[in-house]
Amino acid sequence: MRKTAETEGALETRGIEQVPDHERTARIRELFPTWVGANISVLLLTMGASLVVAYHLDVWQALVVAAAAPVVSYGLVGLIGIAGKRGGAPGMALSRAVFGQRGNLLPGSLIWVARWGWETINAVTGAYAMLTILKIVFGVDASGVLDMVMLLAFVVATFAISGLGINAVQRCNKYATYLFGLFSVLVLGHLVVRTDWSAVVGRPAGSAAAVITGIGLIAAGGVSWIPSAPDFTRYLPRTASSKAIVGTTVGGAGLVVLPMVLMGAVMAVSTPDLASAADPVSFLGEILPTWLAVPYLLIALIGMLLINSMSMYSAGFTAQTLGFRVPRHWAVSVNAVISLAFGGVLMLVATSFLGSFIAFLSLLAVAFSAWVGVFGADMLRRAEYDGRALADTTRTSAYWYWGGFSPAAVASWAAGLGAGLMFTASDWFTGPLARNNVVGEYGLGWVATIVISGLLYTVLPKPAVATAPAGAPERAEERAGVGA
């Protein structure tokens, strides 16, 4: 990203207000390392392993899942990212134009809470990576106290990076991309040489339903990024190519997701007890030689730091849209504290990380998809956003609608969310329609959520679309009232 008056320092000073046109000098190619970095996680290995262990797929079916999932999920990320270059503001700030100033608090609150879970999962995985490195290198065994120390160290590092802002996040992503790519090639080469391919190729194929469910499982991680997509495109000029935004987003994510998921599926053949493990990382120390396991875990640890930093970066904006009238980097601290508390519970109590993780992903996808359906349908009719109206949270805002709510958007969101949950099955919750139908059995509850909320919003009567007056981006920052 080119330096501007607002971004040239180490600390980003712009908050949820609309970015003026003269500062929107980013390049689309900068999105590539952003979405590569968003997927540098050993959790993809765990998810790939679950395709074999939990869904009983063979390696060819795992390949289909690994190729299709990033196209589906990050295709949606790229499409919603187009709103960022149209509106020049974070996703949950633009969402005010759709749901109304008060109505936006409903999906915003749910998405914010859902981020707690995602950040907790990543924080715990990062702590386990550090514990595994200590075990391999120094022979130090994990304990309750050491677990909490490693978790605290990970969360503090995450807070430091995300608090600095988009320049710090994207710069770290750039270098992590090169390092992770190099060591992933080494790991892949090791697997090619050492794997018993007759055992891998000879596995029986799973069902078609399991393949589609697997695509949904892997795609769920990408779906969680959809509301954040405009956060990383708001510095792009209005003339940026929409097609290139989508293509770069899918390409960056797919470059990591496909080989990682496939490697996880291959690794699971030699580690069949992965499904019952409380620790999703230590199996790497058993499969890989020390000279490869340690640097690979270190790079993956950096990747998980960046993923959580990106998530907390967006969460800071979400907190501001919910009314936390503090600078963005302090709003980030709320999520940091929550992920530390929840992470401690997960590390000390959970007996099966994979089971908890899959259950969480099933519900996470539905929680985000209800917003995606409504916001995406609204993008079909809205070419621009009024910066002053986005920042004005009073009755004078053009996005106040009826008492601060857009009835069509709120009703469609609620209906889609409820319907999606009814079709969803997990260890934690099973809806009444999750059995004996294609949608439930194929794990398509999150897809049903998008379709139902989007179609309902399309047909319901909506408030008139406000158009941005000339010069609105510059006036918006005067009215925002909240800095970075």
C-alpha positions in Angstrom: 0.0 0.0 0.0 1.4 3.4 -0.9 1.9 5.8 2.0 -0.6 8.5 2.6 -1.1 11.1 5.3 -3.2 8.6 7.3 -1.1 5.5 6.8 2.6 6.5 6.6 3.2 6.0 10.3 3.6 2.7 12.1 0.2 3.2 13.7 -2.8 3.5 11.3 -4.9 6.5 12.4 -8.0 6.1 10.3 -11.1 4.4 11.9 -14.5 3.5 10.5 -15.0 6.8 8.6 -14.9 6.8 4.8 -11.5 7.1 3.2 -11.1 10.2 1.0 -10.4 9.6 -2.6 -7.0 11.2 -2.5 -5.8 8.5 0.0 -7.1 5.6 -1.9 -3.9 4.6 -3.6 -3.6 0.9 -2.8 -3.0 -1.7 -5.5 -5.1 -4.8 -6.1 -2.0 -7.0 -6.1 -1.5 -6.2 -2.4 -4.6 -8.3 -1.7 -2.7 -11.5 -2.8 -0.3 -11.7 0.2 -3.2 -10.6 2.4 -5.3 -13.6 1.6 -2.3 -15.9 1.5 -1.4 -14.7 5.0 -5.0 -15.2 6.1 -4.7 -18.9 5.5 -1.2 -19.7 6.9 -2.4 -22.0 9.6 -1.8 -25.6 10.7 -5.6 -25.7 11.3 -5.9 -26.4 7.5 -3.8 -29.5 8.1 -6.2 -30.5 10.9 -9.2 -29.8 8.6 -7.6 -31.8 5.8 -7.1 -34.7 8.2 -10.7 -34.5 9.3 -11.8 -35.2 5.7 -10.1 -38.7 6.1 -10.7 -39.3 9.8 -14.2 -37.9 10.3 -15.7 -37.9 6.8 -13.9 -41.0 5.4 -13.0 -39.5 2.1 -10.2 -40.9 -0.1 -7.3 -38.7 -1.4 -9.0 -37.9 -4.7 -12.1 -36.7 -3.0 -10.0 -34.7 -0.6 -8.3 -33.1 -3.6 -11.7 -32.1 -5.0 -12.7 -30.6 -1.7 -9.4 -28.7 -1.3 -9.8 -27.2 -4.8 -13.5 -26.3 -4.6 -13.7 -24.9 -1.1 -11.5 -21.7 -1.6 -13.3 -21.0 -4.9 -16.6 -21.0 -3.1 -15.7 -19.2 0.1 -13.1 -16.7 -1.2 -15.1 -16.1 -4.3 -17.7 -14.6 -1.9 -15.0 -12.8 0.0 -13.8 -11.2 -3.2 -17.4 -10.2 -4.3 -18.2 -8.6 -1.0 -14.7 -6.9 -1.1 -16.0 -4.9 -4.1 -18.1 -2.9 -1.6 -14.9 -1.7 0.0 -13.7 0.0 -3.2 -17.2 1.4 -3.8 -17.6 2.8 -0.2 -14.1 3.3 1.1 -15.1 2.1 4.6 -14.9 -1.1 6.7 -17.6 -3.8 6.0 -19.5 -3.4 9.2 -19.6 0.4 8.7 -21.0 0.0 5.2 -23.5 -2.4 6.7 -25.2 0.6 8.3 -26.4 1.6 4.9 -28.2 -1.8 4.5 -29.6 -2.4 8.0 -30.0 1.1 9.3 -28.0 2.7 12.1 -29.7 0.8 14.8 -30.6 -2.3 12.8 -26.9 -2.9 12.1 -26.3 -3.5 15.8 -28.1 -6.9 15.5 -25.9 -8.6 12.9 -22.9 -6.6 14.1 -23.2 -8.0 17.6 -23.5 -11.6 16.4 -20.5 -11.3 14.0 -18.5 -9.7 16.8 -19.3 -12.5 19.2 -18.6 -15.1 16.5 -15.1 -13.6 16.0 -14.4 -14.3 19.7 -14.7 -18.0 18.9 -12.5 -17.8 15.7 -9.9 -15.8 17.5 -10.0 -18.2 20.5 -9.5 -21.2 18.2 -6.5 -19.5 16.5 -5.0 -18.4 19.8 -5.2 -21.9 21.2 -3.6 -23.4 18.1 -0.8 -20.8 18.3 -0.2 -21.7 21.9 -0.1 -25.4 21.1 2.4 -24.7 18.3 4.7 -23.0 20.8 4.3 -25.8 23.2 5.2 -28.4 20.5 8.3 -26.4 19.6 9.4 -26.4 23.3 8.8 -30.1 23.5 10.8 -30.9 20.3 13.7 -28.6 21.0 14.0 -28.6 24.8 12.0 -31.6 25.9 9.7 -29.4 28.0 6.4 -31.1 28.8 3.2 -29.0 28.7 1.5 -28.1 32.0 -1.5 -26.0 32.9 0.7 -23.0 33.9 2.9 -23.3 30.8 -0.2 -23.6 28.6 -1.5 -20.3 30.0 1.9 -18.6 29.6 2.1 -19.5 25.9 -1.5 -18.5 25.3 -0.9 -15.1 26.9 2.3 -14.6 24.8 0.4 -15.4 21.6 -2.5 -13.0 22.4 -0.2 -10.2 23.4 1.7 -10.5 20.1 -1.5 -10.6 18.2 -2.7 -7.4 19.9 0.5 -5.6 19.1 0.4 -6.4 15.4 -3.4 -5.7 14.9 -3.2 -2.6 17.0 -0.6 -1.0 14.6 -3.0 -1.3 11.6 -3.2 -2.4 8.0 0.3 -1.4 7.0 1.8 -3.6 9.7 -0.5 -6.5 8.9 0.1 -6.4 5.2 3.9 -6.0 5.5 4.1 -9.0 7.8 1.9 -11.0 5.4 4.2 -10.3 2.5 7.3 -11.8 4.2 5.4 -14.7 5.8 4.1 -15.7 2.4 7.6 -16.3 1.0 8.8 -18.2 4.1 5.7 -20.4 4.4 5.7 -21.2 0.7 9.4 -22.4 0.9 8.9 -24.6 3.9 5.5 -26.0 2.6 7.4 -27.2 -0.5 9.9 -28.9 1.8 7.2 -30.6 3.8 5.4 -31.6 0.6 8.6 -33.1 -0.7 9.2 -35.0 2.6 5.6 -36.4 2.4 6.1 -37.5 -1.2 9.2 -39.5 -0.3 8.1 -41.0 3.1 4.4 -41.6 2.7 3.0 -45.1 2.1 1.1 -44.2 -1.0 -0.4 -47.6 -1.4 -2.2 -47.0 1.9 -3.2 -43.5 0.8 -4.5 -44.3 -2.7 -6.0 -47.6 -1.5 -8.5 -46.0 0.9 -12.2 -46.5 -0.1 -14.1 -43.5 -1.4 -16.6 -41.7 0.8 -20.1 -40.7 -0.1 -21.1 -37.7 -2.3 -22.8 -36.2 0.7 -19.5 -36.3 2.7 -17.7 -34.6 -0.2 -20.2 -31.7 -0.2 -20.1 -31.5 3.6 -16.3 -31.4 3.4 -16.4 -28.5 1.0 -18.6 -26.7 3.5 -16.3 -27.5 6.3 -13.2 -26.1 4.6 -15.2 -23.2 3.2 -16.4 -22.2 6.6 -13.0 -20.7 7.4 -13.2 -18.4 4.4 -16.8 -17.5 5.0 -15.8 -16.0 8.3 -13.7 -13.4 6.4 -16.5 -12.2 4.2 -17.8 -9.3 6.4 -14.1 -8.2 6.8 -13.4 -8.2 3.0 -14.1 -4.4 2.6 -11.7 -3.7 5.5 -8.9 -4.7 3.2 -10.2 -3.1 0.0 -11.3 0.3 1.2 -8.0 1.9 0.2 -8.4 0.8 -3.4 -9.4 3.5 -5.9 -13.0 3.5 -7.1 -11.7 2.5 -10.6 -10.1 -0.7 -9.4 -11.2 -3.8 -11.4 -13.9 -5.8 -9.6 -12.9 -8.9 -11.5 -9.3 -8.5 -10.5 -10.3 -8.1 -6.8 -12.2 -11.5 -6.9 -9.5 -13.3 -8.9 -6.7 -12.1 -6.6 -8.6 -13.0 -3.5 -9.4 -16.5 -4.7 -5.8 -17.0 -6.0 -4.1 -15.9 -2.8 -6.3 -18.1 -0.6 -6.3 -21.1 -3.0 -2.5 -21.1 -3.2 -2.4 -22.1 0.5 -5.7 -23.9 1.1 -5.3 -26.5 -1.6 -1.9 -27.9 -0.7 -2.4 -27.6 3.1 -5.7 -29.5 3.1 -4.3 -32.1 0.8 -1.2 -32.5 3.0 -3.5 -32.9 6.1 -5.4 -35.6 4.4 -2.2 -37.5 3.5 -0.9 -37.1 7.1 -4.1 -38.5 8.6 -3.4 -41.9 7.0 -0.4 -42.3 9.4 -2.1 -40.5 12.3 -5.6 -42.0 12.5 -6.1 -41.0 16.1 -6.0 -37.3 15.2 -9.8 -37.0 15.7 -9.5 -37.7 19.4 -6.5 -35.5 20.1 -6.9 -32.6 22.5 -3.9 -30.9 20.7 -4.2 -30.2 17.0 -0.5 -29.5 16.4 1.8 -32.0 18.2 1.2 -34.7 15.5 3.5 -32.6 13.2 6.4 -33.4 15.6 5.6 -37.1 15.2 5.4 -37.1 11.4 8.1 -34.6 10.4 11.8 -34.7 11.3 13.0 -32.2 13.8 15.0 -30.1 11.3 11.8 -29.6 9.3 9.1 -29.6 12.0 10.6 -26.8 14.1 11.0 -24.1 11.3 7.7 -25.2 9.8 5.9 -24.7 13.1 7.7 -21.4 13.6 6.5 -20.1 10.2 3.0 -21.5 10.9 3.0 -19.8 14.3 3.8 -16.5 12.5 0.9 -17.2 10.1 -1.5 -17.8 13.0 -0.4 -14.6 14.6 -1.2 -12.8 11.3 -4.6 -14.5 11.0 -5.6 -13.4 14.4 -4.2 -10.0 13.8 -6.3 -9.6 10.7 -9.4 -10.8 12.6 -8.8 -8.5 15.6 -8.1 -5.6 13.2 -11.5 -6.1 11.7 -13.1 -6.7 15.1 -11.9 -3.3 16.2 -14.0 -1.7 13.5 -17.0 -3.9 14.4 -16.7 -2.8 18.0 -16.6 0.8 16.9 -19.8 0.4 14.8 -21.4 -1.1 17.9 -20.9 2.1 19.8 -17.5 1.6 21.5 -16.3 5.2 21.3 -12.6 4.4 21.6 -9.8 4.4 19.0 -9.6 1.2 16.9 -6.4 -0.1 18.5 -8.1 0.0 21.9 -11.2 -1.6 20.6 -9.0 -4.4 19.5 -8.0 -5.0 23.2 -11.6 -6.1 24.0 -11.3 -9.1 21.7 -7.8 -9.8 22.9 -9.0 -10.2 26.5 -12.0 -12.3 25.5 -9.9 -14.7 23.4 -7.4 -15.1 26.3 -10.3 -16.0 28.6 -12.0 -18.4 26.3 -8.7 -19.9 25.1 -7.8 -20.8 28.7 -11.1 -22.6 29.1 -10.6 -24.5 25.8 -7.0 -25.6 26.6 -7.8 -26.7 30.1 -11.2 -28.4 29.6 -11.6 -29.6 26.0 -10.9 -33.3 25.4 -11.2 -33.4 21.6 -10.0 -30.3 19.7 -11.1 -31.5 16.3 -14.7 -32.3 17.5 -15.0 -28.9 19.1 -13.5 -27.2 16.0 -15.9 -28.9 13.5 -18.9 -28.1 15.7 -17.8 -24.5 16.0 -17.2 -24.1 12.2 -20.7 -25.4 11.5 -22.3 -22.7 13.6 -19.8 -20.0 12.6 -20.7 -20.3 8.9 -24.4 -19.8 9.6 -23.8 -16.8 11.8 -21.8 -15.0 9.1 -23.9 -16.2 6.2 -27.1 -14.4 7.3 -25.3 -11.1 6.9 -23.7 -12.1 3.7 -27.1 -12.9 2.0 -28.6 -9.5 2.8 -25.5 -7.4 2.2 -24.7 -9.2 -1.0 -28.3 -8.8 -2.3 -28.1 -5.1 -1.4 -24.9 -4.7 -3.4 -26.8 -5.6 -6.6 -28.8 -2.4 -6.2 -26.3 0.0 -4.5 -23.4 1.4 -6.5 -22.1 3.8 -3.8 -22.4 4.8 -0.1 -23.0 8.2 1.5 -20.0 8.8 3.8 -21.8 11.4 5.9 -24.8 9.2 6.4 -22.6 6.3 7.4 -20.8 8.4 10.1 -24.0 10.1 11.3 -25.7 7.8 13.9 -28.5 10.3 14.7 -32.0 10.6 13.3 -30.6 13.0 10.6 -28.7 10.2 8.9 -30.0 9.1 5.5 -29.5 5.6 6.8 -31.8 6.1 9.8 -34.8 4.6 7.9 -37.7 3.6 10.3 -36.6 4.3 13.8 -33.0 3.4 12.9 -34.0 0.1 11.3 -34.4 -1.1 7.7 -37.3 -3.6 8.3 -36.6 -5.6 5.1 -32.9 -6.1 6.0 -33.4 -7.0 9.6 -36.3 -9.4 8.9 -34.4 -11.1 6.0 -31.4 -11.5 8.2 -33.3 -13.0 11.1 -35.3 -15.3 8.8 -32.1 -16.6 7.1 -30.3 -17.1 10.4 -33.2 -19.1 11.9 -33.7 -21.2 8.8 -29.9 -21.9 8.5 -29.8 -23.1 12.1 -32.7 -25.4 11.6 -30.8 -27.2 8.8 -27.5 -27.3 10.7 -26.2 -30.3 12.7 -23.2 -30.3 15.0 -22.0 -31.8 18.3 -23.2 -28.7 20.1 -26.6 -28.1 18.3 -28.8 -30.0 15.8 -31.7 -28.2 14.1 -35.0 -30.0 13.6 -34.5 -30.0 9.8 -30.9 -31.3 9.8 -32.0 -34.9 8.9 -33.9 -36.5 6.1 -33.3 -33.8 3.5 -30.6 -32.9 1.1 -29.8 -29.5 2.7 -29.3 -30.9 6.1 -27.5 -34.2 5.2 -25.1 -32.4 2.8 -24.2 -29.8 5.4 -25.6 -26.9 3.4 -27.2 -25.0 6.2 -25.0 -22.0 5.6 -25.8 -22.0 1.9 -29.5 -22.1 2.8 -28.9 -19.1 5.1 -27.4 -17.0 2.3 -30.1 -18.0 -0.3 -33.1 -17.4 2.0 -31.9 -14.1 3.5 -30.8 -12.8 0.1 -34.0 -13.8 -1.8 -36.2 -12.5 1.0 -34.4 -9.2 1.1 -34.7 -8.9 -2.7 -38.5 -9.2 -2.7 -39.3 -7.2 0.4 -40.0 -3.4 0.0 -36.9 -1.4 1.0 -36.2 2.2 1.8 -35.0 4.3 -1.0 -31.2 4.0 -1.8 -29.3 7.2 -0.8 -26.7 8.4 -3.2 -23.4 10.0 -2.0 -23.2 13.7 -2.7 -20.1 15.2 -4.1 -17.3 15.6 -1.6 -19.0 13.3 1.0 -15.8 11.3 1.7 -14.0 14.4 2.8 -16.8 15.6 5.0 -17.4 12.2 6.5 -14.2 12.2 8.6 -15.3 15.5 10.2 -18.5 13.9 11.4 -17.2 10.5 12.4 -16.3 11.3 16.0 -14.2 8.2 16.4 -10.5 7.9 15.3 -8.5 4.8 14.6 
